[in-house]
Structures are given as C-alpha cells and as structure tokens.
Amino acid sequence: MELTEIALWAIGIFVFFLVATFFLKKFAKAQTFYIGSMVKTTRFLPLLDRFAKHKKILNVFADIGLVLGFGAIAIDFLFGKKLKIIPRILLFIASTIFLCLVFNSVFSVLLSNPFIDQYNFFMSLGFGIMGFAGFMVVMLAAYSEFVISSALAGQKSCPGVAPLLPGVSLPNFPITVPLHGWISLLIILIVHEGMHGALARKAGIKIKSAGLLLLGILPIGAFVEPDEEKLKQAKEREQLRVFSAGPMANLFCAAIVGIFLFFVFPSIMVFSFLEYNQVIDKVVIANVDQNINLCGRITPSPAFGKLETGMIVNEVNGKKIESANDWASKIKESGRNPYSLAVQKDQNSAVETIAIAPDEMGYQGYSVEDKLKPGTKFSSGYIAFVLLISIIYSFLFWFFLLNFLVAIANFLPLEPFDGGKITKILIIPYLGFWKAPKEEKEKTVSKIFFWIVLALLILNAVPFFI
C-alpha cells in the first residue's frame, strides 16, 4: 500500500470517527472530545445490586483475584498480619513456594517466551511473591535486557508490548488480532467494570453511572463511576476487593472458555471433520521457507535444503500422519525439540527420514497441506457447517486470550491500572519504619512503581521504532 493511499485511508477513518462522534453528542447526549466519546447511563445499575447480594461468594472471588494478582504479599495481608513474626514468615515462604508451583503447572506454558527462557525461574519467583504483578515486572525487565542486548549486537527484535487493536497490523509486530476482537473486547470490558461495580455496591458504595468509552463508534473502554470519597473511606480490604474483582472476572472468563476450548471443543472438531478426513489421499509439503523473518530478525529456515515442496509426509517420530491437523498435533507434542520426519519425493520413491530442529521460537520453516482423493466434492451444507465451526473456534480462542491478557495487564503495579491502586495498599504496611504520613507513603510508592514500570514498558516498545 502506497503512502498516499495510507494517508487517504487515515483521513477517511478520521472523518468517519468525527462524524460518528458528532451524532453521538447530538442524539445520545454523550460527552465528546473530537473523535472520542463517553456514553453514560444509570439504566443497568440495578443489575449490580442483584449481584451484590451474593456477598460471601463475591468476597471469596475477589480475594482469589487478589492472591493471583499479588501473590504471597496478598496472602500476608489477608492472613498474616495477625500472626506472630515466625509463623508469618513461614506463611510467606510457604505461600511463595505454593504459588511458584501453581505458576509452573498452570501458567508457564501460556506465558512462555523462548527469547527469555533463561529468566523462567525469576518470573516464577516474581509470581510467587507478587502474583501476576510481580511476573509482569520481571518479564518486562527480562525482555528489556533482551531488546538492549539484541540492539547492541546489531539484531532486531519483536516489541515486548503492543496495544490491542483488532484488525490493525502493527509494524514490527507478528500478531494481528482479528476484527471480531472488538466484540470480545466490548464483552471483556463490560464484565470487568461490571464486577468492579458489583463489589462496590456490596461494600455499600454508591455507583453514579456506568458506560462506554468510544473511539468514533469503536468501544475502547468501559467504566463504572463509584463515589470516590466513599471508596476511599471504605475498609482497605473492601477497597482491595473492588480493585481485584475486575481482572479476576476476566481470569474467570478465560478459565471457563479455556476449559471448553481445549478440552471439549477438540471432540467437536474431530466429529466435524470426520467426512473430510475420510477423503484425504495424502499429506504433502506445501512450501519451504528459505529464511524466517520475525520482526525484521532473519534466521535460516530449519527445513531449507532438507525438504522440498510436494514431498509426501508419512510419519513424525515414527507415528503415522493421516492429515495436516494430525501433523500439527504431532509437531506440538515434540515442542521445540528436534524430531524425525519420514517423507517421499513421490509415491514410487523410497522413504527418507529427515531430522528437523525447530528454531528458538519453535518455527519449522515449512508447512503441509492435505491432498484429497480425485473427484472429491462436499455438499454446500457441510462446507457451511465447517466454516461455522471454524468461526466459532476463532472467536472463542481470541476471547480466551484477550480476557487473559486484559486481566494480567490490569494487575500491573502502575496507576491508573487496578494493580497500581492495589500496590499502594499492600506495600504501605511494610514501610512502618518510615515515619511519614500515609498519604506521603502512598504517593512515594505510587511514583516508584510508576517510573519503574513505565521505563520497562518504553524499553519493551523500542523495537517498534528501530
């Protein structure tokens, strides 16, 4: 796309957003600022009161979120303050070890980054001591070191952070959220803010309004507007529950959808593709890359010079391959470890066994495809069914992933994120040696974490610009 075409698109989108914002101001009485709007309502506030009646469940729910967000420090706040010094220290150590084990067994695969694998112990320890907030700080610090060392070596790297803009391809960033991600984000933000509101109402704090933040007509945020003075006057534990409930709601959604997506949906997929699998004639190499270009970092392809387009794939690590999906699952089992591939140049050629060693990101450097039996045709109904299943899978996958990312991002110990507000309350008790007013301590803690996290975020974003 040429520069002039990009400029025309940008101008067109800006004008569209400007017009949309004008109509929102005129007919929806929204608060607007050029192309941004804040749409407020009180219509749905009674729903928050209905949720707020389930006090015990909400308290446990929010406390679990606090522990996941801030680890052993949260457990110390909830249960350790009344203990004597030795039992309190032992509780802190035991909590840290337990949460490290939880991280390694539940979250480590999802949050794995091969560029900073050498820091996995520290990221696990960060989660143990300070939950997702600690993990995020350690992860950002580790990736900052990778970005700096790569730059000094004259190598490019992918950005460690990026804004979530569905449908927008960002420069030097390998992942694009599909356009339907806007629907997911809208639901995610409503659930997040709704849970904040429910916990606030449970604590007897008035909610003035709720609503959406819009860029043109695109939802970029949601909010509930509590009575800030009442919130500040509430007990610290109630404040913490209000702040932790939002990201915990997103983690809960991610867990429910993830269980369905990874444990139930595969069976549906197998059933859906039964007719398709019966007409697969063979699995062949679709293409072989000479190099792998990841965010401008070019590395040799593991498959180049070993495989050729059109080769028939028979086995992976001695296990027969029935389809391209079958190949993908066998490759996934091997992880980033080397594996053997049994191939033929054609059906009359001898079988060759070729060793493939994926690169540090797990890229193979080639892809495969199914070749169907000659004359195969599918009914339009079957094609529509398979397409529908694929769309549902894509939506659920991104809904799961975006929920998880929004949750852990909100635990960052940086205001205005929820984690920044939580940090001030949890860290202050450890500063008893500092004889200063509480407000001064809060400002100092907030500033320290703000500048640390902001500096790390900037370092992680540097690859966008080099």
C-alpha positions in Angstrom: 0.0 0.0 0.0 1.5 3.3 -1.1 2.0 6.3 1.3 -0.7 8.4 -0.4 -3.2 5.5 -0.2 -2.4 5.1 3.5 -2.9 8.8 4.1 -6.3 8.8 2.3 -7.4 5.8 4.4 -6.3 7.6 7.6 -8.1 10.8 6.6 -11.3 8.8 5.7 -11.3 7.0 9.0 -10.7 10.2 11.0 -13.6 12.0 9.2 -15.8 8.9 9.8 -15.0 9.0 13.5 -15.5 12.7 13.7 -19.0 12.4 12.1 -19.9 9.5 14.4 -18.8 11.4 17.4 -20.9 14.4 16.3 -24.1 12.2 16.1 -23.3 10.7 19.5 -23.1 14.1 21.0 -26.3 15.3 19.3 -28.6 12.3 19.8 -27.0 10.2 22.7 -26.0 13.3 24.7 -22.5 11.8 25.1 -19.6 13.7 26.5 -17.3 14.1 23.5 -13.7 15.2 22.6 -13.1 15.4 18.9 -13.3 11.6 17.9 -13.7 10.2 21.5 -16.9 9.8 23.4 -18.0 8.9 26.9 -21.6 7.4 26.9 -23.0 7.3 30.5 -26.2 5.6 31.8 -27.8 4.5 35.0 -30.2 2.1 33.3 -28.2 -1.1 34.2 -27.2 -0.2 37.8 -30.0 -2.3 39.4 -28.2 -5.4 37.9 -25.2 -4.6 40.1 -27.4 -4.6 43.2 -28.6 -8.1 42.3 -25.1 -9.4 42.0 -24.1 -7.6 45.2 -26.5 -9.7 47.3 -24.2 -12.7 47.0 -21.7 -11.3 49.5 -19.8 -14.4 50.6 -19.3 -15.7 47.0 -18.1 -12.2 45.8 -15.7 -11.9 48.8 -14.0 -15.2 48.0 -14.0 -14.5 44.3 -12.3 -11.1 44.8 -9.8 -12.5 47.4 -8.7 -15.2 45.0 -8.2 -12.5 42.4 -6.1 -10.5 44.9 -3.9 -13.6 45.5 -3.4 -14.3 41.8 -2.7 -10.7 41.2 -0.3 -10.1 44.1 0.8 -13.5 45.4 2.3 -14.1 48.8 2.1 -10.4 49.6 -1.7 -10.6 49.2 -1.8 -13.7 51.4 0.3 -12.0 54.0 -2.2 -9.0 54.0 -5.2 -11.3 54.2 -4.0 -13.9 56.8 -0.5 -13.0 58.0 -1.0 -9.7 59.8 -2.4 -11.2 63.0 0.3 -13.9 63.3 3.5 -13.6 65.2 6.7 -12.9 63.3 8.0 -16.5 62.8 4.6 -18.1 61.7 4.1 -15.0 59.5 7.5 -15.5 57.8 6.8 -19.2 57.4 3.4 -18.5 55.9 5.0 -16.1 53.4 7.6 -18.6 52.4 5.1 -21.4 52.0 2.8 -19.2 50.0 5.6 -18.2 47.7 6.6 -21.8 47.1 3.0 -22.9 46.5 2.3 -20.1 44.0 5.6 -20.8 42.2 4.3 -24.4 41.7 0.9 -23.1 40.6 2.6 -20.8 38.0 4.9 -23.6 36.7 2.0 -26.1 36.3 -0.8 -23.8 35.1 0.5 -20.6 33.5 4.1 -21.2 32.4 3.2 -22.7 29.0 0.7 -19.9 28.2 3.2 -17.2 29.2 6.3 -18.9 27.8 8.7 -16.6 25.8 11.6 -18.5 24.2 13.7 -15.3 23.9 13.9 -15.0 27.7 13.6 -18.7 28.8 16.8 -18.2 30.9 14.7 -16.0 33.3 11.9 -18.5 33.8 12.9 -19.1 37.5 12.8 -15.4 38.2 9.4 -15.0 36.5 8.1 -17.9 38.5 9.5 -16.3 41.7 8.0 -13.0 40.8 4.6 -14.6 40.5 5.1 -16.4 43.8 6.0 -13.2 45.7 3.8 -10.7 44.0 1.4 -12.7 41.6 0.8 -11.5 38.1 2.0 -8.0 39.1 5.4 -9.5 40.0 5.5 -11.7 37.0 4.8 -8.8 34.7 7.6 -6.6 36.2 10.2 -9.5 36.0 9.0 -10.4 32.4 9.3 -6.7 31.3 12.7 -6.4 32.9 13.9 -9.6 31.2 12.6 -8.7 27.8 14.1 -5.2 28.2 17.5 -6.9 28.6 16.9 -8.9 25.5 15.9 -5.8 23.5 19.0 -4.0 24.6 21.4 -6.9 24.1 19.9 -7.5 20.6 20.3 -3.8 19.7 23.9 -3.8 20.8 24.6 -6.9 18.7 23.0 -5.2 15.7 20.0 -7.5 15.7 16.3 -6.6 15.5 13.7 -7.9 18.0 9.9 -8.0 18.4 8.3 -5.5 20.7 7.5 -6.9 24.1 4.3 -4.9 24.5 1.7 -3.7 22.0 -1.8 -2.1 22.1 -4.7 -4.4 21.4 -6.2 -3.0 18.2 -8.3 -5.7 16.4 -7.9 -5.6 12.7 -4.8 -3.4 12.8 -1.4 -4.8 11.8 1.3 -3.1 13.8 4.8 -2.5 12.3 7.5 -5.0 13.5 4.8 -7.0 15.5 4.0 -10.5 14.3 0.5 -10.8 15.8 -2.7 -9.2 14.5 -6.0 -9.6 16.5 -8.8 -10.3 14.0 -11.5 -7.7 13.5 -14.1 -9.7 15.6 -11.8 -9.0 18.6 -13.7 -5.7 19.0 -16.8 -7.8 20.1 -14.6 -9.7 22.5 -13.1 -6.5 24.0 -16.5 -5.0 24.4 -17.8 -8.0 26.4 -14.5 -8.2 28.3 -14.6 -4.5 29.4 -18.3 -4.7 30.4 -17.6 -7.8 32.5 -14.5 -6.2 34.0 -16.2 -3.0 35.0 -19.4 -4.7 36.0 -17.6 -6.8 38.6 -15.9 -3.6 40.0 -19.4 -2.1 40.3 -20.9 -5.2 42.0 -18.1 -5.3 44.6 -18.5 -1.6 45.2 -22.3 -2.0 45.8 -21.6 -4.9 48.1 -19.4 -2.6 50.2 -22.3 0.0 50.2 -20.5 2.4 47.9 -22.8 4.3 45.5 -22.3 3.9 41.8 -23.1 7.2 40.0 -23.1 5.9 36.5 -21.7 3.3 34.1 -20.9 3.4 30.4 -18.6 3.0 27.4 -15.6 4.9 26.1 -15.7 5.1 22.3 -13.3 6.0 19.6 -15.7 7.0 16.9 -18.1 4.1 17.2 -15.4 1.6 18.3 -15.5 0.6 22.0 -12.1 1.1 23.6 -13.1 1.0 27.3 -15.9 0.7 29.8 -16.3 2.2 33.2 -18.3 2.3 36.4 -18.3 5.6 38.2 -18.2 5.0 42.0 -18.4 7.6 44.7 -14.7 8.1 45.1 -14.9 9.7 48.6 -17.0 6.7 49.8 -14.5 4.3 48.2 -11.6 6.0 50.0 -13.4 5.8 53.3 -14.1 2.1 52.9 -12.0 -0.5 54.8 -8.8 -1.4 53.0 -9.9 -5.0 52.4 -13.1 -3.8 50.8 -11.1 -1.4 48.6 -8.8 -4.3 47.5 -11.8 -6.4 46.7 -13.3 -3.7 44.5 -10.0 -3.3 42.6 -9.2 -7.0 42.2 -12.7 -8.1 41.2 -12.4 -6.7 37.6 -9.3 -8.6 36.5 -10.4 -11.7 38.4 -13.7 -11.6 36.4 -11.6 -11.7 33.2 -9.4 -14.5 34.5 -12.6 -16.5 35.4 -14.0 -15.9 31.9 -10.7 -17.0 30.4 -10.7 -20.2 32.6 -14.2 -21.2 31.6 -13.8 -20.6 27.9 -10.3 -22.2 28.0 -11.6 -25.4 29.6 -14.3 -25.6 26.9 -11.9 -24.6 24.1 -9.0 -27.0 24.9 -10.9 -30.0 26.4 -14.4 -30.0 24.9 -14.1 -28.3 21.5 -11.4 -30.7 20.1 -14.0 -33.5 20.2 -16.5 -31.3 18.3 -13.7 -30.6 15.8 -13.0 -34.3 15.3 -16.7 -35.0 14.7 -17.0 -32.1 12.3 -14.1 -33.2 10.2 -15.0 -36.9 10.0 -16.3 -36.6 6.4 -13.3 -34.5 5.4 -10.7 -36.9 6.9 -12.2 -39.9 5.0 -11.3 -38.3 1.6 -7.7 -37.3 2.4 -5.4 -39.1 -0.1 -2.1 -37.9 1.4 -0.3 -35.1 3.3 2.3 -33.1 1.3 4.8 -30.3 1.9 3.0 -27.1 0.8 6.0 -24.8 0.9 9.5 -24.5 2.3 10.9 -21.1 3.5 14.5 -20.2 2.8 14.6 -17.8 5.8 12.3 -16.9 8.7 11.6 -13.2 9.1 10.3 -12.4 12.6 10.0 -8.7 13.3 13.0 -8.0 11.0 15.1 -10.6 12.6 16.1 -13.0 9.8 17.2 -16.6 10.7 17.8 -19.6 8.4 14.9 -22.0 8.0 15.4 -25.3 9.7 13.7 -27.1 6.7 15.5 -25.3 3.8 17.8 -27.7 1.9 16.2 -30.7 3.6 12.6 -30.7 2.4 11.1 -29.9 -1.0 7.6 -28.7 -2.0 5.4 -31.6 -3.0 7.1 -34.3 -0.8 4.7 -36.7 0.8 4.8 -36.7 4.6 4.3 -40.2 6.1 5.4 -40.1 9.7 6.6 -37.8 12.6 8.8 -39.5 15.1 7.7 -42.9 13.8 3.9 -42.1 14.1 1.8 -42.3 11.0 0.3 -39.0 9.7 -3.3 -39.1 8.5 -3.9 -35.3 7.9 -2.4 -31.8 8.2 -4.1 -31.5 11.6 -2.6 -34.8 12.6 0.8 -33.4 11.6 0.2 -30.3 13.6 -0.7 -32.2 16.8 2.4 -34.5 16.5 4.6 -31.4 16.0 3.1 -29.8 19.0 3.9 -32.9 21.1 7.6 -32.5 20.2 7.6 -28.8 21.3 10.9 -27.1 20.3 12.8 -30.4 20.4 14.3 -32.0 17.2 12.1 -34.6 15.5 12.3 -37.0 12.6 10.1 -36.8 9.5 9.6 -39.7 7.2 9.0 -38.4 3.6 8.9 -39.5 0.0 9.5 -37.4 -3.1 6.6 -39.2 -4.7 4.6 -42.4 -4.1 7.1 -44.5 -6.1 10.2 -43.2 -4.3 12.0 -44.7 -1.3 11.1 -43.3 2.2 13.7 -40.9 3.6 14.0 -40.0 7.3 14.9 -36.3 7.8 15.8 -34.7 11.1 14.2 -31.2 11.7 15.3 -29.0 14.6 12.8 -26.1 15.1 14.4 -22.7 15.8 14.2 -20.9 19.2 10.6 -19.7 18.5 9.5 -23.2 17.5 9.2 -22.4 13.8 9.6 -25.3 11.4 10.3 -23.4 8.3 7.8 -25.3 6.2 4.0 -26.1 6.1 1.9 -29.0 5.0 -1.4 -29.4 3.3 -3.9 -32.2 2.6 -4.4 -33.6 -0.9 -7.9 -35.0 -1.4 -8.8 -38.0 -3.4 -9.6 -37.2 -7.1 -13.2 -36.1 -7.7 -13.9 -35.3 -4.1 -16.9 -32.9 -3.6 -18.6 -31.6 -0.5 -22.1 -30.5 -0.1 -22.8 -26.8 0.4 -24.4 -27.6 3.8 -21.2 -29.4 5.0 -19.0 -26.6 3.8 -21.2 -24.0 5.7 -21.1 -26.2 8.9 -17.3 -26.5 8.8 -17.0 -22.7 8.2 -19.3 -22.0 11.1 -17.2 -24.3 13.5 -14.0 -22.5 12.4 -15.5 -19.1 13.0 -16.7 -20.2 16.5 -13.3 -21.6 17.3 -11.5 -18.4 16.2 -13.9 -16.2 18.3 -13.5 -18.4 21.4 -9.8 -18.5 21.1 -9.4 -14.8 20.9 -12.0 -14.2 23.6 -10.0 -16.5 25.9 -6.6 -14.9 25.0 -7.8 -11.3 25.2 -9.5 -12.0 28.6 -6.3 -13.4 30.0 -4.1 -10.5 28.6 -6.5 -7.8 29.8 -6.5 -9.4 33.3 -2.8 -9.7 33.8 -2.2 -6.2 32.2 -4.6 -4.7 34.8 -2.6 -6.2 37.6 0.4 -4.1 36.6 1.6 -2.0 39.6 1.1 1.1 37.6 -1.7 3.7 38.1 -4.4 4.1 36.6 -4.4 0.2 36.3 -6.1 -1.7 39.1 -2.7 -3.1 40.1 -1.4 0.4 40.8 -4.2 1.1 43.3 -3.8 -2.3 44.9 0.0 -1.8 45.3 -0.3 1.3 47.4 -2.5 -0.5 50.0 -0.4 -3.7 50.1 3.1 -2.2 50.3 2.4 0.6 52.9 2.3 -1.9 55.9 5.9 -2.9 55.1 7.0 0.8 55.5 6.3 1.0 59.2 10.0 2.1 59.8 9.3 5.2 57.7 7.8 7.9 60.0 5.8 9.8 57.4 2.1 10.5 56.8 0.2 7.7 55.0 -0.6 10.0 52.0 3.1 10.7 51.5 3.9 7.0 51.6 1.2 6.2 49.1 2.5 8.9 46.7 6.0 7.7 47.0 5.2 4.1 46.5 3.0 5.0 43.5 5.7 7.2 41.9 8.4 4.5 42.4 6.4 1.8 40.7 5.1 4.2 38.1 8.6 5.2 36.9 10.0 1.6 37.1 7.1 0.1 35.1 6.9 3.0 32.6 10.6 2.7 31.9 10.3 -1.0 31.3 7.3 -0.5 29.0 9.2 2.1 27.0 12.2 -0.3 26.6 9.8 -3.1 25.5 8.2 -0.8 22.9 11.6 0.3 21.5 11.6 -2.3 18.6 8.5 -0.6 17.1 10.8 2.3 16.2 14.1 0.6 15.1 
